[in-house]
Amino acid sequence: NFKLLLFAFDKGPLSTHSSNSLIHFIFIASLPIKIKENEKYPFLKSPDTHQNSSKKHPKLPLNWPTKVLLFAILVSAHDYKQTLHPKIVLLLYSFMVYLLIDIIFGIFNGLVHATSGLELEPPSDEPYLSTSLQDFWGRRWNLMVTYLLRHTVYKPARSFFDNMLGSMWAPLAAVLAAFIVSGLMHELVFYYVTRVSPTWEVTWYFVLHGACVVVEFGVKRVFSGKAQLHWAVSTPLTVGFVVATAMWLFFPPVLRTGAVEKAIEECKVLLDFAKVLWKVNSFW
């Protein structure tokens, strides 16, 4: 657990949370949650909080019930996958992954807030509006994992490479190291789910994105902000690249094992159960 690893060095969310509550410690250590950086918890604010919050991005927020509804529609649409082009089916899977992660994390956040009163960060920040790969991976997608990788991999790696490569190249090597670790962790998760030997496609997916983020850094340094694409152009390019490479490298390992089909069938059972509960509640 990356949180416990950071705690061993007196860093991370477990060490910065000043509450002595055991239940708070257990929640933060065992669940994929992050306490909200606001005035109630000023000690949790990171140095780049104000910098990130000052950047303007287009907003199209989807609330939790909307995401549940969209996910239910996509699960129902999966019944007709035989009539759809395989690429369209993979596109549906991409949307379903995003919605399912946000729904599950939203449930965790709601339970933790109801039982402990903690204000928690959202799991993501509308990743479909990302204007660059750096924006997608660093500020919008799976924010808890981003936070942990920043403190467990990026910062130590940057400090290590600083002496070897210098201050100009150290951040780029550290970024690539963080993506490699992320890829290996995903391979481990996929192995736990499928019990099939890794093909390393998922690792290469993250290595590819790490290399592309490094290239982005280089391009931004060269142009120094003088030439910048409008978000209406950069957003579809970014999201399209993320989805296209996921179709190529991320989804095939789990599709071959049938894990996706099993997961969708389980989601259908859960949705049917929710419908029954809704009908019973409406009757009473």
ZAPA-649969 format. One line per field, with one value per residue: x, y, z of N, C-alpha, C in turn; residue in one letter; residue number from 1. Coordinates in steps of 0.1 Angstrom, whole numbers. Layout:
BEGIN
n_c1 <- (X / ...)
n_c2 <- (Y / ...)
n_c3 <- (Z / ...)
ca_c1 <- (X / ...)
ca_c2 <- (Y / ...)
ca_c3 <- (Z / ...)
c_c1 <- (X / ...)
c_c2 <- (Y / ...)
c_c3 <- (Z / ...)
rest <- (A / ...)
nr <- (NUM / ...)
***
This chain:
BEGIN
n_c1 <- (8 / 7 / 1 / 7 / 34 / 43 / 35 / 53 / 76 / 68 / 52 / 26 / -10 / -17 / 0 / -2 / -27 / -42 / -60 / -67 / -83 / -91 / -108 / -108 / -82 / -82 / -100 / -88 / -64 / -72 / -91 / -96 / -93 / -91 / -86 / -103 / -88 / -92 / -103 / -110 / -92 / -64 / -38 / -34 / -30 / -12 / 19 / 15 / -12 / -26 / -16 / -25 / -53 / -57 / -56 / -75 / -101 / -123 / -156 / -178 / -196 / -206 / -229 / -232 / -256 / -263 / -241 / -245 / -269 / -261 / -242 / -258 / -273 / -253 / -245 / -269 / -268 / -248 / -259 / -265 / -242 / -233 / -243 / -229 / -200 / -167 / -149 / -165 / -177 / -154 / -150 / -173 / -166 / -145 / -158 / -174 / -155 / -145 / -169 / -177 / -155 / -157 / -183 / -180 / -160 / -174 / -194 / -178 / -168 / -192 / -201 / -179 / -180 / -206 / -203 / -180 / -178 / -158 / -146 / -142 / -120 / -130 / -130 / -121 / -116 / -135 / -123 / -127 / -125 / -99 / -70 / -45 / -21 / -6 / -23 / -45 / -34 / -21 / -39 / -65 / -74 / -81 / -73 / -64 / -46 / -28 / -18 / -6 / 14 / 29 / 41 / 53 / 69 / 75 / 87 / 108 / 123 / 129 / 146 / 167 / 176 / 184 / 210 / 223 / 215 / 210 / 191 / 174 / 168 / 161 / 133 / 119 / 129 / 119 / 92 / 87 / 95 / 75 / 53 / 61 / 61 / 33 / 23 / 33 / 20 / -7 / -5 / -2 / -26 / -44 / -35 / -43 / -71 / -76 / -60 / -41 / -10 / 9 / 9 / 23 / 13 / -3 / 16 / 32 / 14 / 13 / 40 / 42 / 25 / 38 / 62 / 51 / 41 / 65 / 75 / 56 / 63 / 88 / 81 / 65 / 85 / 101 / 84 / 75 / 49 / 41 / 29 / -2 / -27 / -62 / -86 / -108 / -97 / -75 / -86 / -103 / -83 / -65 / -82 / -90 / -66 / -59 / -81 / -78 / -53 / -58 / -76 / -59 / -38 / -46 / -71 / -72 / -58 / -75 / -99 / -94 / -94 / -120 / -128 / -140 / -165 / -176 / -176 / -194 / -218 / -221 / -226 / -250 / -267 / -265 / -277 / -303 / -311 / -311 / -332 / -353 / -353 / -360 / -386 / -399 / -395 / -410 / -435 / -441)
n_c2 <- (-12 / 21 / 43 / 35 / 30 / 57 / 67 / 54 / 69 / 92 / 108 / 118 / 112 / 99 / 107 / 135 / 140 / 153 / 143 / 122 / 100 / 66 / 54 / 72 / 70 / 43 / 44 / 62 / 48 / 24 / 28 / 41 / 71 / 107 / 133 / 164 / 194 / 220 / 249 / 237 / 217 / 229 / 221 / 201 / 211 / 211 / 224 / 232 / 237 / 262 / 270 / 251 / 254 / 279 / 277 / 279 / 259 / 245 / 236 / 209 / 196 / 164 / 151 / 126 / 109 / 113 / 101 / 74 / 69 / 71 / 51 / 28 / 30 / 24 / -1 / -15 / -11 / -27 / -52 / -52 / -55 / -72 / -62 / -40 / -21 / -35 / -15 / 5 / -8 / -11 / 16 / 21 / 6 / 21 / 45 / 33 / 23 / 47 / 58 / 38 / 37 / 63 / 61 / 40 / 50 / 73 / 61 / 51 / 76 / 88 / 70 / 72 / 100 / 101 / 85 / 95 / 122 / 134 / 156 / 148 / 145 / 146 / 116 / 120 / 147 / 155 / 141 / 139 / 164 / 171 / 189 / 183 / 156 / 158 / 173 / 155 / 132 / 143 / 162 / 155 / 128 / 100 / 109 / 103 / 82 / 96 / 115 / 98 / 85 / 107 / 114 / 90 / 80 / 99 / 123 / 112 / 99 / 121 / 135 / 117 / 115 / 140 / 145 / 129 / 136 / 163 / 194 / 200 / 176 / 158 / 159 / 149 / 123 / 113 / 115 / 96 / 73 / 72 / 66 / 41 / 26 / 28 / 14 / -12 / -17 / -18 / -41 / -60 / -57 / -65 / -92 / -102 / -101 / -116 / -139 / -147 / -150 / -120 / -100 / -78 / -57 / -37 / -24 / -13 / 4 / 25 / 32 / 42 / 65 / 79 / 85 / 102 / 123 / 133 / 142 / 162 / 180 / 188 / 201 / 222 / 236 / 245 / 262 / 278 / 286 / 303 / 293 / 278 / 254 / 258 / 249 / 236 / 222 / 208 / 192 / 171 / 159 / 150 / 133 / 116 / 103 / 91 / 72 / 58 / 46 / 31 / 12 / -2 / -12 / -13 / -25 / -51 / -73 / -79 / -84 / -107 / -126 / -127 / -113 / -88 / -92 / -108 / -90 / -70 / -85 / -90 / -64 / -59 / -77 / -63 / -39 / -48 / -57 / -32 / -20 / -36 / -30 / -3 / -4 / -17 / 2 / 23 / 12 / 11)
n_c3 <- (0 / -10 / 6 / 32 / 29 / 24 / 49 / 66 / 62 / 74 / 57 / 33 / 32 / 55 / 75 / 75 / 82 / 110 / 129 / 156 / 154 / 152 / 134 / 113 / 104 / 95 / 75 / 56 / 51 / 40 / 20 / -14 / -12 / -7 / 15 / 13 / 2 / 18 / 37 / 61 / 64 / 64 / 67 / 49 / 24 / -6 / -20 / -46 / -49 / -51 / -75 / -94 / -91 / -101 / -128 / -157 / -169 / -193 / -182 / -177 / -158 / -145 / -124 / -97 / -98 / -126 / -138 / -129 / -143 / -170 / -171 / -167 / -190 / -209 / -202 / -208 / -235 / -242 / -246 / -273 / -287 / -307 / -330 / -333 / -345 / -338 / -328 / -319 / -298 / -281 / -276 / -261 / -238 / -229 / -220 / -201 / -182 / -171 / -160 / -142 / -124 / -112 / -101 / -82 / -66 / -58 / -42 / -21 / -11 / -3 / 18 / 36 / 42 / 54 / 77 / 90 / 86 / 71 / 46 / 13 / -16 / -50 / -72 / -98 / -122 / -144 / -168 / -195 / -205 / -208 / -218 / -226 / -224 / -201 / -186 / -184 / -171 / -149 / -136 / -138 / -141 / -121 / -94 / -68 / -72 / -88 / -69 / -50 / -66 / -73 / -49 / -40 / -60 / -82 / -69 / -52 / -73 / -89 / -72 / -71 / -97 / -101 / -94 / -112 / -138 / -139 / -133 / -154 / -169 / -150 / -140 / -162 / -165 / -140 / -144 / -164 / -149 / -130 / -146 / -155 / -131 / -125 / -147 / -141 / -117 / -126 / -142 / -122 / -108 / -129 / -131 / -106 / -111 / -134 / -133 / -151 / -168 / -172 / -202 / -207 / -222 / -210 / -194 / -214 / -225 / -205 / -205 / -231 / -228 / -208 / -222 / -241 / -226 / -217 / -241 / -246 / -225 / -234 / -259 / -249 / -235 / -256 / -271 / -252 / -243 / -264 / -287 / -287 / -287 / -292 / -267 / -278 / -299 / -288 / -268 / -280 / -294 / -274 / -257 / -277 / -283 / -259 / -256 / -281 / -278 / -256 / -266 / -282 / -265 / -237 / -232 / -246 / -231 / -209 / -223 / -237 / -217 / -209 / -187 / -188 / -199 / -178 / -157 / -167 / -168 / -140 / -133 / -145 / -131 / -106 / -113 / -119 / -94 / -81 / -94 / -85 / -57 / -60 / -70 / -48 / -28 / -39 / -39 / -12)
ca_c1 <- (0 / 15 / -2 / 14 / 48 / 45 / 34 / 66 / 85 / 62 / 47 / 14 / -23 / -19 / 9 / -6 / -40 / -39 / -70 / -63 / -94 / -87 / -117 / -103 / -69 / -85 / -107 / -78 / -54 / -77 / -99 / -90 / -99 / -82 / -93 / -104 / -79 / -100 / -100 / -112 / -80 / -54 / -25 / -33 / -28 / 1 / 25 / 10 / -26 / -31 / -12 / -34 / -66 / -58 / -57 / -89 / -104 / -137 / -163 / -191 / -196 / -216 / -231 / -232 / -268 / -262 / -231 / -252 / -278 / -253 / -236 / -269 / -276 / -242 / -246 / -280 / -264 / -239 / -267 / -265 / -228 / -232 / -247 / -220 / -186 / -159 / -143 / -176 / -178 / -143 / -153 / -183 / -159 / -137 / -167 / -179 / -145 / -145 / -181 / -177 / -146 / -163 / -194 / -175 / -153 / -184 / -200 / -168 / -168 / -205 / -201 / -170 / -185 / -217 / -199 / -169 / -178 / -147 / -148 / -132 / -118 / -137 / -120 / -115 / -120 / -140 / -111 / -131 / -122 / -84 / -65 / -32 / -18 / -2 / -36 / -52 / -28 / -17 / -48 / -79 / -78 / -77 / -65 / -58 / -34 / -18 / -12 / 3 / 26 / 37 / 49 / 61 / 78 / 81 / 96 / 121 / 131 / 135 / 158 / 178 / 181 / 189 / 225 / 229 / 211 / 208 / 177 / 166 / 164 / 156 / 119 / 115 / 132 / 110 / 78 / 88 / 96 / 61 / 44 / 65 / 55 / 19 / 20 / 35 / 9 / -19 / -3 / -4 / -41 / -50 / -32 / -52 / -84 / -77 / -51 / -34 / 3 / 9 / 15 / 30 / 7 / -7 / 28 / 36 / 5 / 18 / 53 / 39 / 20 / 49 / 71 / 44 / 41 / 79 / 76 / 48 / 71 / 98 / 75 / 62 / 97 / 106 / 75 / 73 / 36 / 38 / 19 / -10 / -39 / -74 / -91 / -117 / -89 / -66 / -94 / -106 / -70 / -60 / -91 / -89 / -53 / -60 / -90 / -73 / -42 / -64 / -81 / -48 / -29 / -51 / -83 / -70 / -55 / -87 / -109 / -91 / -97 / -134 / -131 / -149 / -179 / -181 / -179 / -206 / -229 / -223 / -232 / -264 / -273 / -266 / -287 / -316 / -314 / -314 / -346 / -363 / -354 / -367 / -400 / -404 / -396 / -421 / -448 / -444)
ca_c2 <- (0 / 33 / 52 / 30 / 33 / 71 / 69 / 49 / 80 / 104 / 116 / 113 / 116 / 93 / 115 / 149 / 142 / 155 / 137 / 110 / 91 / 54 / 52 / 81 / 64 / 31 / 48 / 68 / 38 / 12 / 31 / 50 / 84 / 117 / 144 / 176 / 204 / 232 / 256 / 229 / 209 / 236 / 214 / 191 / 217 / 209 / 237 / 236 / 238 / 274 / 271 / 243 / 259 / 291 / 274 / 279 / 248 / 244 / 227 / 203 / 186 / 154 / 146 / 112 / 103 / 113 / 90 / 61 / 67 / 69 / 37 / 19 / 30 / 18 / -16 / -20 / -10 / -38 / -63 / -52 / -54 / -80 / -54 / -28 / -23 / -37 / -3 / 12 / -16 / -7 / 30 / 20 / 1 / 33 / 53 / 25 / 23 / 60 / 60 / 28 / 41 / 74 / 56 / 32 / 60 / 81 / 54 / 52 / 89 / 90 / 63 / 78 / 113 / 99 / 79 / 101 / 136 / 139 / 161 / 141 / 150 / 137 / 107 / 126 / 161 / 156 / 139 / 141 / 178 / 173 / 197 / 177 / 144 / 163 / 177 / 143 / 123 / 151 / 170 / 152 / 113 / 91 / 119 / 97 / 75 / 106 / 120 / 88 / 83 / 119 / 114 / 78 / 77 / 111 / 131 / 105 / 97 / 134 / 138 / 108 / 118 / 154 / 144 / 122 / 142 / 177 / 198 / 200 / 163 / 149 / 158 / 141 / 109 / 110 / 113 / 83 / 63 / 72 / 59 / 27 / 20 / 27 / 2 / -25 / -19 / -22 / -55 / -68 / -58 / -74 / -106 / -106 / -102 / -126 / -150 / -150 / -144 / -107 / -99 / -65 / -47 / -26 / -17 / -5 / 15 / 35 / 37 / 51 / 77 / 86 / 91 / 113 / 134 / 139 / 150 / 174 / 189 / 194 / 210 / 234 / 244 / 251 / 273 / 287 / 291 / 312 / 287 / 269 / 250 / 261 / 237 / 229 / 214 / 200 / 183 / 159 / 152 / 144 / 122 / 106 / 96 / 82 / 62 / 50 / 37 / 21 / 2 / -9 / -18 / -15 / -34 / -65 / -83 / -83 / -89 / -121 / -135 / -127 / -106 / -76 / -98 / -112 / -77 / -64 / -94 / -87 / -50 / -61 / -82 / -53 / -29 / -54 / -56 / -18 / -18 / -42 / -21 / 10 / -7 / -20 / 15 / 31 / 5 / 14)
ca_c3 <- (0 / -11 / 17 / 43 / 26 / 27 / 64 / 72 / 61 / 79 / 46 / 27 / 38 / 69 / 84 / 75 / 89 / 124 / 137 / 163 / 153 / 146 / 122 / 102 / 99 / 88 / 62 / 47 / 48 / 33 / 8 / -24 / -9 / -3 / 22 / 5 / 6 / 20 / 49 / 72 / 66 / 57 / 67 / 38 / 11 / -12 / -24 / -60 / -48 / -57 / -89 / -102 / -90 / -108 / -142 / -162 / -178 / -196 / -173 / -180 / -147 / -145 / -110 / -95 / -104 / -140 / -142 / -128 / -154 / -182 / -170 / -169 / -205 / -216 / -199 / -216 / -249 / -244 / -251 / -287 / -292 / -319 / -341 / -334 / -349 / -326 / -323 / -311 / -285 / -273 / -272 / -250 / -227 / -224 / -212 / -189 / -172 / -164 / -152 / -131 / -114 / -105 / -93 / -71 / -57 / -52 / -31 / -10 / -6 / 4 / 30 / 45 / 47 / 63 / 89 / 97 / 84 / 64 / 33 / 4 / -30 / -60 / -78 / -110 / -125 / -157 / -177 / -209 / -209 / -207 / -229 / -229 / -217 / -188 / -179 / -182 / -161 / -137 / -129 / -140 / -141 / -109 / -87 / -57 / -77 / -92 / -57 / -44 / -75 / -72 / -36 / -37 / -72 / -89 / -61 / -49 / -85 / -93 / -64 / -74 / -111 / -101 / -93 / -124 / -151 / -138 / -130 / -167 / -174 / -139 / -140 / -173 / -161 / -129 / -150 / -170 / -138 / -124 / -155 / -155 / -119 / -127 / -156 / -134 / -107 / -133 / -146 / -110 / -106 / -139 / -128 / -95 / -116 / -144 / -130 / -164 / -169 / -179 / -216 / -206 / -230 / -202 / -190 / -226 / -226 / -196 / -210 / -242 / -224 / -201 / -232 / -248 / -216 / -217 / -253 / -243 / -217 / -243 / -268 / -242 / -232 / -269 / -275 / -240 / -243 / -275 / -296 / -279 / -294 / -285 / -261 / -287 / -307 / -280 / -260 / -288 / -298 / -262 / -253 / -287 / -282 / -247 / -260 / -292 / -273 / -247 / -274 / -287 / -255 / -224 / -231 / -251 / -221 / -201 / -232 / -241 / -206 / -206 / -175 / -190 / -200 / -165 / -149 / -172 / -163 / -126 / -132 / -149 / -119 / -96 / -117 / -117 / -80 / -77 / -99 / -76 / -45 / -63 / -71 / -35 / -21 / -45 / -34 / 2)
c_c1 <- (9 / 13 / 6 / 29 / 51 / 45 / 47 / 76 / 79 / 57 / 33 / 2 / -24 / -10 / 4 / -19 / -39 / -49 / -64 / -73 / -89 / -95 / -112 / -90 / -72 / -91 / -96 / -68 / -60 / -86 / -92 / -96 / -88 / -90 / -92 / -94 / -87 / -96 / -102 / -100 / -68 / -41 / -23 / -30 / -13 / 6 / 19 / -5 / -31 / -27 / -21 / -48 / -68 / -59 / -71 / -90 / -119 / -144 / -176 / -193 / -208 / -217 / -232 / -244 / -268 / -252 / -237 / -261 / -271 / -247 / -246 / -273 / -265 / -242 / -257 / -276 / -254 / -246 / -267 / -252 / -225 / -235 / -238 / -206 / -177 / -152 / -153 / -177 / -166 / -144 / -163 / -175 / -151 / -146 / -172 / -168 / -144 / -157 / -181 / -167 / -151 / -175 / -190 / -168 / -163 / -191 / -191 / -169 / -181 / -205 / -191 / -175 / -197 / -213 / -188 / -170 / -167 / -151 / -137 / -131 / -125 / -126 / -114 / -121 / -124 / -128 / -114 / -129 / -107 / -79 / -51 / -31 / -14 / -14 / -44 / -47 / -24 / -27 / -63 / -83 / -73 / -68 / -58 / -45 / -23 / -11 / -2 / 16 / 35 / 47 / 58 / 71 / 84 / 91 / 109 / 130 / 137 / 147 / 170 / 184 / 187 / 204 / 231 / 227 / 210 / 193 / 169 / 160 / 158 / 141 / 113 / 117 / 122 / 96 / 77 / 88 / 82 / 52 / 48 / 59 / 40 / 15 / 22 / 24 / -4 / -17 / -6 / -19 / -48 / -47 / -41 / -66 / -86 / -70 / -44 / -21 / 3 / 15 / 23 / 25 / 3 / 5 / 33 / 27 / 9 / 31 / 51 / 34 / 30 / 58 / 64 / 43 / 54 / 80 / 68 / 56 / 81 / 93 / 71 / 74 / 102 / 97 / 73 / 60 / 32 / 27 / 11 / -23 / -51 / -80 / -101 / -110 / -81 / -74 / -97 / -93 / -65 / -69 / -91 / -77 / -54 / -69 / -84 / -62 / -47 / -70 / -70 / -40 / -36 / -62 / -80 / -67 / -66 / -98 / -107 / -94 / -112 / -138 / -140 / -163 / -185 / -184 / -192 / -218 / -232 / -230 / -247 / -272 / -275 / -277 / -301 / -320 / -318 / -328 / -356 / -364 / -362 / -382 / -406 / -405 / -407 / -434 / -451 / -445)
c_c2 <- (12 / 42 / 48 / 32 / 47 / 73 / 64 / 60 / 93 / 113 / 111 / 117 / 110 / 101 / 130 / 151 / 142 / 149 / 124 / 98 / 78 / 51 / 60 / 75 / 51 / 34 / 53 / 58 / 28 / 16 / 41 / 64 / 94 / 129 / 157 / 187 / 217 / 239 / 248 / 220 / 217 / 230 / 204 / 198 / 215 / 223 / 241 / 237 / 250 / 276 / 263 / 249 / 272 / 289 / 273 / 267 / 249 / 234 / 222 / 192 / 176 / 149 / 131 / 105 / 102 / 102 / 76 / 58 / 64 / 55 / 27 / 18 / 22 / 3 / -22 / -21 / -22 / -51 / -64 / -51 / -62 / -72 / -42 / -31 / -26 / -25 / 5 / 5 / -12 / 8 / 30 / 15 / 13 / 42 / 46 / 24 / 36 / 62 / 50 / 32 / 53 / 70 / 49 / 41 / 69 / 75 / 54 / 65 / 92 / 83 / 68 / 91 / 111 / 93 / 86 / 117 / 142 / 144 / 155 / 147 / 140 / 128 / 112 / 140 / 162 / 153 / 140 / 155 / 181 / 180 / 192 / 164 / 147 / 167 / 165 / 135 / 131 / 158 / 165 / 137 / 107 / 99 / 113 / 89 / 85 / 112 / 110 / 86 / 95 / 119 / 101 / 75 / 90 / 119 / 124 / 103 / 110 / 138 / 130 / 111 / 132 / 154 / 138 / 130 / 157 / 181 / 199 / 187 / 154 / 148 / 149 / 126 / 104 / 107 / 99 / 71 / 61 / 64 / 44 / 19 / 18 / 15 / -11 / -28 / -24 / -37 / -64 / -69 / -67 / -89 / -111 / -109 / -114 / -139 / -156 / -143 / -131 / -108 / -86 / -54 / -34 / -18 / -8 / 6 / 27 / 41 / 46 / 65 / 85 / 92 / 103 / 125 / 141 / 147 / 163 / 185 / 196 / 204 / 223 / 243 / 251 / 263 / 282 / 294 / 301 / 306 / 276 / 266 / 254 / 248 / 229 / 220 / 204 / 189 / 170 / 151 / 144 / 131 / 112 / 97 / 86 / 70 / 52 / 40 / 27 / 9 / -7 / -18 / -22 / -26 / -49 / -75 / -88 / -88 / -103 / -131 / -136 / -120 / -94 / -81 / -102 / -100 / -71 / -72 / -91 / -73 / -51 / -67 / -72 / -43 / -35 / -54 / -42 / -15 / -24 / -34 / -9 / 7 / -10 / -7 / 23 / 25 / 10 / 29)
c_c3 <- (0 / 0 / 29 / 41 / 28 / 42 / 71 / 72 / 66 / 68 / 42 / 36 / 53 / 79 / 85 / 81 / 104 / 134 / 144 / 162 / 146 / 133 / 110 / 96 / 91 / 75 / 52 / 42 / 38 / 21 / -1 / -23 / -5 / 3 / 14 / 11 / 6 / 33 / 61 / 75 / 59 / 57 / 56 / 25 / 6 / -18 / -38 / -60 / -55 / -71 / -98 / -102 / -98 / -123 / -146 / -172 / -181 / -186 / -179 / -170 / -148 / -130 / -110 / -101 / -119 / -145 / -140 / -139 / -167 / -182 / -172 / -184 / -213 / -214 / -207 / -231 / -252 / -249 / -266 / -294 / -305 / -331 / -343 / -339 / -337 / -320 / -315 / -298 / -276 / -268 / -260 / -237 / -221 / -215 / -199 / -178 / -164 / -155 / -140 / -120 / -106 / -97 / -81 / -61 / -50 / -41 / -19 / -3 / 2 / 18 / 40 / 51 / 57 / 76 / 97 / 96 / 77 / 50 / 23 / -10 / -39 / -67 / -90 / -112 / -140 / -168 / -191 / -214 / -209 / -220 / -233 / -221 / -202 / -180 / -175 / -170 / -148 / -129 / -130 / -138 / -128 / -100 / -75 / -61 / -81 / -80 / -51 / -53 / -74 / -60 / -34 / -48 / -78 / -81 / -57 / -62 / -90 / -85 / -67 / -87 / -111 / -101 / -105 / -137 / -151 / -137 / -143 / -170 / -163 / -138 / -150 / -170 / -150 / -134 / -156 / -160 / -132 / -133 / -156 / -143 / -120 / -136 / -149 / -123 / -114 / -138 / -134 / -107 / -116 / -136 / -117 / -101 / -125 / -141 / -142 / -164 / -177 / -193 / -217 / -216 / -222 / -197 / -202 / -228 / -217 / -200 / -221 / -238 / -216 / -211 / -239 / -239 / -216 / -230 / -252 / -235 / -226 / -253 / -261 / -238 / -245 / -272 / -264 / -240 / -254 / -284 / -288 / -286 / -285 / -279 / -269 / -297 / -299 / -272 / -268 / -292 / -286 / -258 / -264 / -287 / -270 / -250 / -270 / -287 / -263 / -254 / -279 / -277 / -242 / -223 / -236 / -241 / -213 / -210 / -235 / -230 / -203 / -193 / -176 / -191 / -186 / -156 / -154 / -167 / -149 / -124 / -136 / -137 / -108 / -100 / -116 / -103 / -75 / -82 / -90 / -63 / -48 / -64 / -57 / -27 / -26 / -40 / -20 / 4)
rest <- (N / F / K / L / L / L / F / A / F / D / K / G / P / L / S / T / H / S / S / N / S / L / I / H / F / I / F / I / A / S / L / P / I / K / I / K / E / N / E / K / Y / P / F / L / K / S / P / D / T / H / Q / N / S / S / K / K / H / P / K / L / P / L / N / W / P / T / K / V / L / L / F / A / I / L / V / S / A / H / D / Y / K / Q / T / L / H / P / K / I / V / L / L / L / Y / S / F / M / V / Y / L / L / I / D / I / I / F / G / I / F / N / G / L / V / H / A / T / S / G / L / E / L / E / P / P / S / D / E / P / Y / L / S / T / S / L / Q / D / F / W / G / R / R / W / N / L / M / V / T / Y / L / L / R / H / T / V / Y / K / P / A / R / S / F / F / D / N / M / L / G / S / M / W / A / P / L / A / A / V / L / A / A / F / I / V / S / G / L / M / H / E / L / V / F / Y / Y / V / T / R / V / S / P / T / W / E / V / T / W / Y / F / V / L / H / G / A / C / V / V / V / E / F / G / V / K / R / V / F / S / G / K / A / Q / L / H / W / A / V / S / T / P / L / T / V / G / F / V / V / A / T / A / M / W / L / F / F / P / P / V / L / R / T / G / A / V / E / K / A / I / E / E / C / K / V / L / L / D / F / A / K / V / L / W / K / V / N / S / F / W)
nr <- (1 / 2 / 3 / 4 / 5 / 6 / 7 / 8 / 9 / 10 / 11 / 12 / 13 / 14 / 15 / 16 / 17 / 18 / 19 / 20 / 21 / 22 / 23 / 24 / 25 / 26 / 27 / 28 / 29 / 30 / 31 / 32 / 33 / 34 / 35 / 36 / 37 / 38 / 39 / 40 / 41 / 42 / 43 / 44 / 45 / 46 / 47 / 48 / 49 / 50 / 51 / 52 / 53 / 54 / 55 / 56 / 57 / 58 / 59 / 60 / 61 / 62 / 63 / 64 / 65 / 66 / 67 / 68 / 69 / 70 / 71 / 72 / 73 / 74 / 75 / 76 / 77 / 78 / 79 / 80 / 81 / 82 / 83 / 84 / 85 / 86 / 87 / 88 / 89 / 90 / 91 / 92 / 93 / 94 / 95 / 96 / 97 / 98 / 99 / 100 / 101 / 102 / 103 / 104 / 105 / 106 / 107 / 108 / 109 / 110 / 111 / 112 / 113 / 114 / 115 / 116 / 117 / 118 / 119 / 120 / 121 / 122 / 123 / 124 / 125 / 126 / 127 / 128 / 129 / 130 / 131 / 132 / 133 / 134 / 135 / 136 / 137 / 138 / 139 / 140 / 141 / 142 / 143 / 144 / 145 / 146 / 147 / 148 / 149 / 150 / 151 / 152 / 153 / 154 / 155 / 156 / 157 / 158 / 159 / 160 / 161 / 162 / 163 / 164 / 165 / 166 / 167 / 168 / 169 / 170 / 171 / 172 / 173 / 174 / 175 / 176 / 177 / 178 / 179 / 180 / 181 / 182 / 183 / 184 / 185 / 186 / 187 / 188 / 189 / 190 / 191 / 192 / 193 / 194 / 195 / 196 / 197 / 198 / 199 / 200 / 201 / 202 / 203 / 204 / 205 / 206 / 207 / 208 / 209 / 210 / 211 / 212 / 213 / 214 / 215 / 216 / 217 / 218 / 219 / 220 / 221 / 222 / 223 / 224 / 225 / 226 / 227 / 228 / 229 / 230 / 231 / 232 / 233 / 234 / 235 / 236 / 237 / 238 / 239 / 240 / 241 / 242 / 243 / 244 / 245 / 246 / 247 / 248 / 249 / 250 / 251 / 252 / 253 / 254 / 255 / 256 / 257 / 258 / 259 / 260 / 261 / 262 / 263 / 264 / 265 / 266 / 267 / 268 / 269 / 270 / 271 / 272 / 273 / 274 / 275 / 276 / 277 / 278 / 279 / 280 / 281 / 282 / 283 / 284)
***
